[in-house]
Amino acid sequence: MPDQGKIDALLTSDAFSQNFYSVSDPLGEEAPVYWSNAVGAWLLTWYDDVQASLHDHECALGRCHVQHAVRRHSHSDAAAR
């Protein structure tokens, strides 16, 4: 489980704005679908998840749900165990 306080601090830091990948790459490995209290939104760090959300009509209307990404990553985590 990711340390939410640590990750949220990184997301609002100058280092994040200067080097996005220094935060997004480790986050993608640890929590590919992540709720950030600091940003107030779900963060999707895997390309396929981002692409799916961009092509989702509900997301375009501001009613985006990330259940499909959460479900997919939950299944892949269980298979890896």
Sine and cosine of phi, psi and omega as CSV:
sin_phi,cos_phi,sin_psi,cos_psi,sin_omega,cos_omega
0.00,0.00,0.77,-0.64,-0.02,-1.00
-0.94,0.34,0.49,-0.87,0.06,-1.00
-0.99,0.16,0.98,-0.19,-0.12,-0.99
-0.87,0.50,-0.66,0.75,0.00,-1.00
-0.88,0.47,-0.68,0.73,0.00,-1.00
-0.91,0.41,-0.71,0.71,-0.03,-1.00
-0.92,0.40,-0.70,0.71,0.02,-1.00
-0.89,0.46,-0.59,0.81,0.06,-1.00
-0.90,0.45,-0.66,0.75,0.04,-1.00
-0.91,0.43,-0.65,0.76,-0.03,-1.00
-0.90,0.43,-0.43,0.90,-0.01,-1.00
-0.97,-0.25,0.16,0.99,-0.03,-1.00
-1.00,0.04,0.32,-0.95,0.10,-0.99
-0.90,0.44,-0.57,0.82,0.00,-1.00
-0.86,0.50,-0.62,0.79,0.01,-1.00
-0.91,0.42,-0.70,0.71,-0.01,-1.00
-0.93,0.36,-0.42,0.91,0.02,-1.00
-1.00,0.06,-0.50,0.87,-0.03,-1.00
-0.57,-0.82,0.99,0.15,-0.04,-1.00
-0.78,0.63,-0.68,0.73,-0.10,-0.99
-0.94,0.35,-0.36,0.93,0.03,-1.00
-0.91,0.42,-0.41,0.91,0.05,-1.00
-0.98,-0.22,-0.69,0.73,-0.11,-0.99
-0.93,0.36,-0.57,0.82,0.00,-1.00
-0.91,0.42,-0.78,0.62,0.06,-1.00
-0.89,0.45,-0.60,0.80,0.02,-1.00
-0.90,0.44,-0.64,0.77,0.02,-1.00
-0.88,0.48,-0.55,0.84,0.03,-1.00
-0.97,0.23,-0.62,0.78,-0.10,-1.00
-1.00,0.05,-0.66,0.75,-0.07,-1.00
-0.51,-0.86,0.99,0.14,-0.08,-1.00
-0.88,0.47,-0.40,0.91,0.11,-0.99
-0.84,-0.54,0.90,-0.43,-0.19,-0.98
-0.69,-0.72,0.76,-0.65,0.12,-0.99
-1.00,0.01,0.82,-0.57,0.03,-1.00
-0.94,-0.33,0.87,-0.50,0.10,-0.99
-0.93,0.37,-0.56,0.83,-0.03,-1.00
-0.90,0.43,-0.63,0.78,-0.03,-1.00
-1.00,-0.03,-0.45,0.89,-0.03,-1.00
0.97,0.26,0.57,0.82,-0.05,-1.00
-0.37,-0.93,0.28,-0.96,0.15,-0.99
-0.98,0.22,0.64,-0.77,0.08,-1.00
-0.93,-0.37,0.81,-0.58,0.07,-1.00
-0.96,-0.29,0.83,-0.56,-0.10,-0.99
-0.94,-0.33,-0.15,0.99,0.02,-1.00
-0.99,-0.13,0.66,-0.75,-0.05,-1.00
-0.79,0.61,-0.76,0.66,-0.04,-1.00
-0.87,0.50,-0.61,0.79,0.03,-1.00
-0.93,0.37,-0.66,0.75,0.02,-1.00
-0.90,0.43,-0.72,0.70,0.01,-1.00
-0.86,0.51,-0.71,0.70,0.00,-1.00
-0.87,0.49,-0.66,0.75,-0.01,-1.00
-0.93,0.35,-0.55,0.84,0.02,-1.00
-0.93,0.37,-0.45,0.89,-0.03,-1.00
-0.98,-0.18,0.13,0.99,-0.02,-1.00
-1.00,-0.04,0.88,-0.47,-0.03,-1.00
-0.84,0.55,-0.61,0.79,0.01,-1.00
-0.90,0.45,-0.59,0.81,0.04,-1.00
-0.91,0.41,-0.64,0.77,0.01,-1.00
-0.88,0.47,-0.47,0.88,0.00,-1.00
-1.00,0.00,0.05,1.00,0.01,-1.00
0.99,0.14,0.26,0.97,0.00,-1.00
-0.90,-0.43,0.63,0.78,-0.09,-1.00
-0.95,0.31,0.68,-0.74,0.07,-1.00
-0.85,-0.53,0.61,-0.79,-0.05,-1.00
-0.97,-0.26,0.27,0.96,-0.05,-1.00
-0.83,0.56,-0.63,0.77,-0.02,-1.00
-0.88,0.47,-0.65,0.76,0.01,-1.00
-0.95,0.32,-0.67,0.75,0.03,-1.00
-0.88,0.48,-0.72,0.70,-0.01,-1.00
-0.88,0.48,-0.71,0.70,-0.02,-1.00
-0.89,0.46,-0.70,0.72,-0.03,-1.00
-0.95,0.31,-0.53,0.85,0.07,-1.00
-0.90,0.44,-0.66,0.75,0.02,-1.00
-0.93,0.38,-0.64,0.77,-0.01,-1.00
-0.94,0.34,-0.56,0.83,0.07,-1.00
-0.91,0.42,-0.68,0.73,-0.01,-1.00
-0.91,0.42,-0.62,0.78,0.00,-1.00
-0.93,0.37,-0.50,0.86,-0.03,-1.00
-0.97,0.25,-0.34,0.94,-0.04,-1.00
-0.98,0.20,0.00,0.00,0.00,0.00
